[in-house]
Amino acid sequence: MKLQKLLTHTRKAIDDYSMIHTGDRIAIGISGGKDSLTLLYALSKLRDFYPNSFEIIGITVDLGFSGYDTSLLSQFSNMLGIEYQVEHTQIGSIVFEHKKELHPCSLCSRLRKGAFNEAAKKYGCNKIAYAHHKDDVLESFLMSLLYEGRIHTFSPVTQLERAGLTLIRPLIYTYEGEIRSFAQEQMLPVLKNPCPADGITKRQEAKELLATIREIVPDVKERIFSAILGAGIDGW
């Protein structure tokens, strides 16, 4: 995917849901994966011409796994002219050694989000941006339907009242395959996920189910996304 297409998708999502206003300072969660690096790249280019002026900062929450080197992420951020910070935590050892969670993703996610939110406020941000893409929207919809029995998915914009932050998701119109293509073309410094539970989550099951359905209904992703837009789900 070319940069112009990425920026078109990103700007449309931002405009459709009024994600960014003049004076916003936005913290982008940088895991080192293709999604977060693509979001960082897109917003760094968009700020050069978007009518509402805004600032961005990249923040990585280091979970404490050995061998997790963020130096390439720092270099990439500097190249884009973006402030970059690393928040060091012991979340990995808390989840896998102290708590010894059999299903660690929920606890890890809560702790990671909490650390990220606190860091965002520490660095003067009023908004945070997640790199959830269009496939994440669809997979969350399937997970809610299959495991919770409800019609739901996350919203493009979420007010985190307890944290005093607004969460935005500018990549909701961009497919994961497009992001993967962009990351490869731009040679983004993607890091391997050090988490022992990587690839064995409920989200991965939903991803595989969606792929299976596509073999029967090739345009199922667009059909489900259209259903989400017309279902009256909160925030959409």
Kinemage of the C-alpha trace (Angstrom):
@kinemage 1
@onewidth
@group {chain A} dominant
@subgroup {mainchain}
@vectorlist {calphas} color= white
{ca met a 1} P 0.000 0.000 0.000
{ca lys a 2} L 1.262 3.440 -0.929
{ca leu a 3} L 1.573 6.298 1.562
{ca gln a 4} L -1.129 8.355 -0.168
{ca lys a 5} L -3.694 5.574 0.287
{ca leu a 6} L -2.732 5.159 3.938
{ca leu a 7} L -3.121 8.878 4.556
{ca thr a 8} L -6.466 8.913 2.717
{ca his a 9} L -7.823 6.103 4.921
{ca thr a 10} L -6.427 7.693 8.072
{ca arg a 11} L -7.719 11.173 7.359
{ca lys a 12} L -11.188 9.892 6.457
{ca ala a 13} L -11.450 8.047 9.785
{ca ile a 14} L -10.220 11.115 11.674
{ca asp a 15} L -12.650 13.405 9.839
{ca asp a 16} L -15.649 11.043 10.027
{ca tyr a 17} L -15.372 10.737 13.810
{ca ser a 18} L -13.795 14.128 14.694
{ca met a 19} L -10.803 12.439 16.289
{ca ile a 20} L -8.339 15.330 16.274
{ca his a 21} L -8.822 18.975 17.257
{ca thr a 22} L -6.478 21.940 17.286
{ca gly a 23} L -4.126 21.845 20.262
{ca asp a 24} L -4.381 18.097 20.874
{ca arg a 25} L -1.314 16.323 22.207
{ca ile a 26} L -1.639 12.660 21.297
{ca ala a 27} L 0.270 9.729 22.759
{ca ile a 28} L 0.699 6.812 20.360
{ca gly a 29} L 1.286 3.412 21.915
{ca ile a 30} L 4.358 1.940 20.173
{ca ser a 31} L 4.693 -1.810 20.676
{ca gly a 32} L 7.147 -2.255 17.830
{ca gly a 33} L 4.599 -4.138 15.750
{ca lys a 34} L 3.687 -3.206 12.185
{ca asp a 35} L 0.375 -1.621 13.221
{ca ser a 36} L 1.712 0.860 15.767
{ca leu a 37} L 4.669 1.828 13.579
{ca thr a 38} L 2.345 2.428 10.628
{ca leu a 39} L 0.113 4.628 12.799
{ca leu a 40} L 3.133 6.593 13.998
{ca tyr a 41} L 4.258 7.098 10.400
{ca ala a 42} L 0.788 8.108 9.195
{ca leu a 43} L 0.169 10.674 11.935
{ca ser a 44} L 3.675 12.084 11.589
{ca lys a 45} L 2.974 12.836 7.917
{ca leu a 46} L -0.612 13.954 8.461
{ca arg a 47} L 0.355 16.598 11.026
{ca asp a 48} L 2.312 18.426 8.290
{ca phe a 49} L -0.852 19.420 6.441
{ca tyr a 50} L -3.901 18.601 8.584
{ca pro a 51} L -5.955 21.770 9.218
{ca asn a 52} L -6.158 21.108 12.960
{ca ser a 53} L -2.626 21.453 14.332
{ca phe a 54} L -1.647 18.753 16.832
{ca glu a 55} L 1.374 17.222 18.557
{ca ile a 56} L 2.288 13.545 18.874
{ca ile a 57} L 4.562 11.531 21.120
{ca gly a 58} L 5.438 7.845 20.857
{ca ile a 59} L 5.355 5.831 24.081
{ca thr a 60} L 6.467 2.234 24.519
{ca val a 61} L 5.428 0.298 27.614
{ca asp a 62} L 8.316 -2.119 28.221
{ca leu a 63} L 6.807 -5.207 29.875
{ca gly a 64} L 10.192 -6.345 31.168
{ca phe a 65} L 10.797 -9.323 28.873
{ca ser a 66} L 14.466 -10.027 28.247
{ca gly a 67} L 15.911 -9.095 24.864
{ca tyr a 68} L 13.355 -6.357 24.157
{ca asp a 69} L 15.500 -3.624 22.578
{ca thr a 70} L 13.752 -0.343 21.770
{ca ser a 71} L 16.761 1.410 20.215
{ca leu a 72} L 15.440 0.957 16.666
{ca leu a 73} L 12.096 2.441 17.716
{ca ser a 74} L 13.886 5.452 19.167
{ca gln a 75} L 15.877 5.930 15.960
{ca phe a 76} L 12.738 5.617 13.828
{ca ser a 77} L 10.877 8.183 15.939
{ca asn a 78} L 13.808 10.590 15.758
{ca met a 79} L 13.868 10.206 11.976
{ca leu a 80} L 10.205 11.252 11.886
{ca gly a 81} L 10.847 14.152 14.249
{ca ile a 82} L 8.707 12.652 17.001
{ca glu a 83} L 9.407 12.650 20.729
{ca tyr a 84} L 9.782 9.092 22.016
{ca gln a 85} L 9.652 7.722 25.560
{ca val a 86} L 9.941 4.243 27.103
{ca glu a 87} L 8.087 3.343 30.287
{ca his a 88} L 9.842 0.421 31.993
{ca thr a 89} L 7.605 -1.955 33.943
{ca gln a 90} L 7.648 -5.456 35.426
{ca ile a 91} L 4.273 -6.403 33.974
{ca gly a 92} L 5.693 -9.536 32.328
{ca ser a 93} L 6.992 -10.992 35.574
{ca ile a 94} L 3.827 -9.987 37.447
{ca val a 95} L 1.612 -11.825 34.969
{ca phe a 96} L 3.709 -14.903 34.204
{ca glu a 97} L 5.781 -15.427 37.369
{ca his a 98} L 3.929 -13.973 40.341
{ca lys a 99} L 0.320 -14.429 39.235
{ca lys a 100} L 1.147 -17.416 36.992
{ca glu a 101} L -1.923 -16.682 34.885
{ca leu a 102} L -3.126 -19.531 32.666
{ca his a 103} L -4.978 -16.980 30.532
{ca pro a 104} L -2.695 -13.958 30.881
{ca cys a 105} L -3.954 -11.633 28.144
{ca ser a 106} L -6.737 -9.918 30.105
{ca leu a 107} L -4.597 -9.022 33.117
{ca cys a 108} L -1.624 -8.038 30.966
{ca ser a 109} L -3.829 -5.799 28.828
{ca arg a 110} L -5.273 -3.997 31.867
{ca leu a 111} L -1.844 -3.409 33.405
{ca arg a 112} L -0.328 -2.309 30.094
{ca lys a 113} L -3.157 0.120 29.361
{ca gly a 114} L -2.937 1.540 32.854
{ca ala a 115} L 0.806 2.137 32.510
{ca phe a 116} L 0.334 3.722 29.088
{ca asn a 117} L -2.441 6.028 30.295
{ca glu a 118} L -0.351 7.221 33.223
{ca ala a 119} L 2.607 7.857 30.934
{ca ala a 120} L 0.416 9.796 28.484
{ca lys a 121} L -0.785 12.080 31.266
{ca lys a 122} L 2.744 12.467 32.617
{ca tyr a 123} L 3.860 13.773 29.234
{ca gly a 124} L 0.992 16.241 28.963
{ca cys a 125} L -1.282 14.384 26.518
{ca asn a 126} L -5.048 14.771 26.372
{ca lys a 127} L -5.542 11.959 23.849
{ca ile a 128} L -4.128 8.512 23.183
{ca ala a 129} L -4.135 6.634 19.880
{ca tyr a 130} L -4.344 2.874 19.401
{ca ala a 131} L -3.370 1.201 16.124
{ca his a 132} L -6.474 -0.973 15.852
{ca his a 133} L -7.237 -1.586 12.170
{ca lys a 134} L -10.294 -2.695 10.219
{ca asp a 135} L -9.631 -6.389 10.810
{ca asp a 136} L -9.473 -5.707 14.564
{ca val a 137} L -12.921 -4.108 14.325
{ca leu a 138} L -14.304 -7.208 12.595
{ca glu a 139} L -12.562 -9.680 14.906
{ca ser a 140} L -13.823 -7.856 18.003
{ca phe a 141} L -17.316 -7.986 16.538
{ca leu a 142} L -17.055 -11.769 16.059
{ca met a 143} L -15.632 -12.261 19.549
{ca ser a 144} L -18.494 -10.311 21.114
{ca leu a 145} L -21.036 -12.255 19.075
{ca leu a 146} L -19.581 -15.713 19.700
{ca tyr a 147} L -18.262 -15.461 23.252
{ca glu a 148} L -20.525 -12.802 24.810
{ca gly a 149} L -23.731 -13.175 22.801
{ca arg a 150} L -24.030 -9.491 21.945
{ca ile a 151} L -23.765 -7.198 18.916
{ca his a 152} L -20.776 -5.030 19.768
{ca thr a 153} L -17.279 -3.881 18.825
{ca phe a 154} L -15.008 -1.108 20.073
{ca ser a 155} L -15.749 2.504 19.092
{ca pro a 156} L -13.646 4.773 16.846
{ca val a 157} L -13.509 7.289 19.716
{ca thr a 158} L -13.824 6.433 23.404
{ca gln a 159} L -13.932 8.832 26.325
{ca leu a 160} L -11.857 7.378 29.164
{ca glu a 161} L -13.446 9.441 31.900
{ca arg a 162} L -11.629 7.815 34.819
{ca ala a 163} L -8.268 8.345 33.102
{ca gly a 164} L -9.161 11.828 31.852
{ca leu a 165} L -8.165 10.911 28.291
{ca thr a 166} L -9.799 10.449 24.900
{ca leu a 167} L -8.909 7.297 22.972
{ca ile a 168} L -8.866 7.461 19.161
{ca arg a 169} L -8.323 4.739 16.563
{ca pro a 170} L -7.291 6.363 13.249
{ca leu a 171} L -6.624 3.093 11.349
{ca ile a 172} L -10.141 1.659 11.500
{ca tyr a 173} L -10.602 2.014 7.718
{ca thr a 174} L -7.315 0.244 6.894
{ca tyr a 175} L -7.064 -3.535 6.536
{ca glu a 176} L -4.285 -5.475 8.228
{ca gly a 177} L -3.044 -6.737 4.861
{ca glu a 178} L -2.644 -3.153 3.665
{ca ile a 179} L -0.676 -2.289 6.789
{ca arg a 180} L 1.546 -5.335 6.354
{ca ser a 181} L 2.239 -4.306 2.765
{ca phe a 182} L 3.017 -0.729 3.806
{ca ala a 183} L 5.363 -1.836 6.588
{ca gln a 184} L 7.273 -4.055 4.169
{ca glu a 185} L 7.493 -1.388 1.453
{ca gln a 186} L 8.713 1.242 3.906
{ca met a 187} L 10.981 -1.237 5.730
{ca leu a 188} L 9.607 -0.213 9.103
{ca pro a 189} L 11.680 -1.485 12.070
{ca val a 190} L 9.183 -4.125 13.204
{ca leu a 191} L 10.132 -5.971 16.408
{ca lys a 192} L 9.149 -9.545 17.236
{ca asn a 193} L 6.553 -9.778 19.990
{ca pro a 194} L 8.392 -11.164 23.049
{ca cys a 195} L 5.213 -12.263 24.845
{ca pro a 196} L 5.031 -16.051 25.512
{ca ala a 197} L 1.285 -15.964 24.757
{ca asp a 198} L 1.686 -14.349 21.325
{ca gly a 199} L -0.500 -16.045 18.714
{ca ile a 200} L -2.617 -18.184 21.067
{ca thr a 201} L -5.384 -15.737 21.926
{ca lys a 202} L -9.129 -15.597 21.354
{ca arg a 203} L -8.453 -12.848 18.829
{ca gln a 204} L -6.283 -15.247 16.843
{ca glu a 205} L -9.153 -17.742 16.843
{ca ala a 206} L -11.502 -15.054 15.516
{ca lys a 207} L -8.942 -14.131 12.843
{ca glu a 208} L -8.735 -17.756 11.681
{ca leu a 209} L -12.522 -18.121 11.699
{ca leu a 210} L -12.887 -15.007 9.554
{ca ala a 211} L -10.343 -16.399 7.100
{ca thr a 212} L -12.325 -19.641 6.886
{ca ile a 213} L -15.582 -17.789 6.232
{ca arg a 214} L -13.898 -15.780 3.458
{ca glu a 215} L -13.291 -19.017 1.562
{ca ile a 216} L -17.080 -19.325 1.241
{ca val a 217} L -18.047 -15.637 1.200
{ca pro a 218} L -15.113 -13.687 -0.315
{ca asp a 219} L -16.483 -10.233 0.546
{ca val a 220} L -17.541 -11.139 4.083
{ca lys a 221} L -15.291 -8.479 5.631
{ca glu a 222} L -17.010 -5.626 3.806
{ca arg a 223} L -20.420 -7.147 4.558
{ca ile a 224} L -19.697 -7.372 8.297
{ca phe a 225} L -18.258 -3.844 8.369
{ca ser a 226} L -21.359 -2.513 6.630
{ca ala a 227} L -23.481 -4.348 9.196
{ca ile a 228} L -21.512 -2.691 12.006
{ca leu a 229} L -22.066 0.757 10.482
{ca gly a 230} L -25.807 0.121 10.244
{ca ala a 231} L -26.342 -1.717 13.532
{ca gly a 232} L -26.548 1.306 15.810
{ca ile a 233} L -23.533 0.201 17.865
{ca asp a 234} L -22.463 2.870 20.336
{ca gly a 235} L -19.922 5.264 18.820
{ca trp a 236} L -20.510 4.221 15.205
